Amino acid sequence: MPMAEPLIVVVDPVVTCDVCPHPWQEHDRLGVRYCTATVAAALARRCICS
């Protein structure tokens, strides 16, 4: 009986935010909303935690 090939798990690289220096995964709901609105409206504003 042939052996099954091992499962290879590929971990996504850290996705950084286009607005602030934080990884996207670390945003809370307010940070997600703030950074998403900043990109959508093409605003030039700093990180919400500044």
N, C-alpha and C positions, 0 to 999 in steps of 0.2 A: 504494500500500500504506500503510495507516494506521500511524502511529508508536505504539509501545507506551508506555503511561504509565509515568513513573518510579516506581521502588520507593521507598516512604517507610518509613524505619525509625524506630520510636518507641522511645526509650530509657526504661526504667523509672526512676522517681525513686528516690533513695537510700532504702532501707528501713531505718529505725532500729529498734533493739532496744527492747523494752518494759521491760527490766531495767536496761540500762546505756546510756551515751551513745554507744556505738560503732555504726557502720553494721553491719547484719547480715552483709553480704558480707565484712567484715573479721574475723569470728569464726573461730577455729580449731576443731578438733573438740571440745576441752575447753570452750571458750567456748560453743559451740552447746549442748552437753550441760548445762552449768551454767545458762545462761539459760533453756533450755527447761524444765528441772526447776523453776527458780525460779518461772516463770509457772504451770506445771501445778499446783504445790503451794501457790500463792498465798503464797509466802514473802516476807518483807520483809528482804532482804539486799542488800548492796552488790555492786558489780561484782567479778568474780573477779580483776581486775588491781589491785584496791585493796590 
